Amino acid sequence: MNIILLGAPGAGKGTQAKLIVEKYGIPQISTGDMLREAVEKGTELGKKAKVYMERGELVPDDIVIGIVKERLSEDDCKRGYILDGFPRTIKQAEALDEILLSMSSKIDAVINISVSEEEIIRRIVFRRVCRRCGAVYNLIYNPPKQGDICDRCGGELYQRDDDKEEVVRERLKAYKEQTQPLKDYYSKKGILYNIDGAKKIDEIFEDIQKILENLKD
Ligand code: AMP
């Protein structure tokens, strides 16, 4: 099962990806997580990406395409994967098609999670992430049990620099201009499924499971 999760920042892609990982045992490939790790480690890739990420802009296509290509060739992707936050531009989608063609593989479903802009801002500004295990919380909708400590692993929760409101507005602009056209791209291929992201986390997950169960037939 090869799946793409599409949606604005804050739509719930990461949260749903983690639920899919748990239930179906396929890896989550989050370009955002991979880039943040590279920035944290201070690698060459991280140094290049940091400048764009801080401004809420997209990292150049060639950089992101390169890291996804490498990741998809790893063994754990053989049984399927969830792409979370990739592709984000038409150029990335076309490059992905080429990569998959060369591997005699394809995407089975693109799940588009839609949420209104006001809701997105509210979600992102209150979002907190665990430094240790990457679990995602929202101080209003899905708060941790104890202050800024992760329920799962006891790690420290923090706010991503790019989750500050001014940067979020830039990220939404990038989403509208560069990522939204992907809905059409995948709709034309007949593999786009739209999901209402305003529902509760478990309700959204149920909707996603219905789509994925049908794919198995
Ligand atoms: P995310 O965690 O998916 O919201 O990504 C955080 C940031 O990483 C984005 O605002 C971009 O700067 C960068 N990024 C992540 N995925 C991509 C991608 N597919 N193409 C370009 N930039 C990306």
Residues whose N, C-alpha, C, O or C-beta is under 5 A from the ligand:
A	BS01	AMP	P9 T31 G32 D33 L35 Y52 M53 G56 E57 L58 V59 V64 G85 F86 P87 R88 R171
